[in-house]
């Protein structure tokens, strides 16, 4: 029994491949790879800003803004340095697409009873799938402050573990209520602000599938376009627009594969030119994905070279201007991924498929690792902040092994070398969390849904409704 337990623990912490050959990729495997690479961009973005906090306005500004010319801010290339913003937009478009694949397939097939079963299961499991891993990782993180005494410069630990756990409970239960107005962050891991919006966008997608399940294909497409317009131009609901746009892309893809079904004829006529079109969409999307995010106002965006005329496109309803442009860029990037051959091969590669498998866990754990291990390593090689605002644990690491900061901004030797340690460590922890927390959370949600179902043969029959004998005015 003991040897079995040890083997299981070893397989969890240091797994070995058990496959006999290459596995068959799913038709949407490229979306998994794109999601994983987007999570990798979030990792890079936060590490760049963590080490270059004194240059944050330069990083988040356009190329040439106020005479600042850096490779990291150059058009197109800036996405690989500060692409965390567009990565979130890509997450939401992919989620809208993936969540609606099965429901839309059932709608096209006219299987409305199966559609209800599918949506009931997906809706029931969604909250558990998103919030259980968040709950576990933040709980382990705050417990480590008191058990191991590993602090970071941001945390303000409570006097006792019991007080810490109570504070964690209060924060988490408020954070998990997605309809609550006010502060959208959990202080233990501020990078998780997008999770409640992910849940809200999921609800929008499920509701749209139900509301439009009986609509004709043409009417359904127009309704989805109307929803996108509503979320962008009427109210400030950019995340809802991203989810609905992902659903719209999914519907068009399914209609295109359906023989004899409705599909916009003007799109059919563009089929011979699709390579030309999608290459141009990709370059336009990559340019717009680098929208300067140092400001939320369109008036200030005009001061950035290359963005004067584009700034006039922003709708009045969108308060933070960058999300309108990231909506455009995120949709273009997702639409181009399967239609440009080299991109699809890249996102279906083993590296991107691995990133896709651990993407959610990578999003959850990269912040705590950066704030604990990363902060100490970056301090040791010379990335030192104002010591007056740091705790003694971090200050002791300052300049222990200073490395030269030679190279372009964002690619300094003192930044790249620490990531020889930090990147493999973060990916390994993400892999462990995926197998120990994320995947069990998915199985638990599926198991729990089965438990609330009636036993076979005991389903309640719908009551017989008799026509009223007289009309009640």
Secondary structure, 3 states (H helix, E strand, C coil): CHHHHHHHHHHHHCCCCCCCCCCCCCCCHHHHHHHHHHHHHHHHHHHHHHHCHHHHHHHCCCCCHHHCCCHHHCCCCCHHHHCHHHHHHHHHHHHHHHHHHHHHHHHHHCCHHHHHHHHHHHHHHHHHHHHHHHHHHHHHHHHHHHHCCCCCCCCCCCCCHHHHHHHHHHHHHHHCCCCCCCCCCCCCCHHHHHHHHHHHHHHHHHHHHHHCCCCCHHHHHHHHHHHHHHHHHHCCCHHHHHHHHHHHHHHHHHHHHCCCCCCCHHHHHCHHHHHHHHHHHHHHHHHHHCCCCCCCCHHHHCCCCCCCCHHHHCCCCCCCCHHHHHHHHHHHHHHHHCCCHHHHHHHCCHHHHHHHHCHHHHHHHHHHHHHHHHHHHHHHHCCCCCHHHCCHHHHCCCCCCCCCCCCCCCCCHHHHCCHHHHHHHHHHHHHHHHHHHHHHHHHHHHHHHHHCCCCCCCCCCCCCCCCCCCCCC
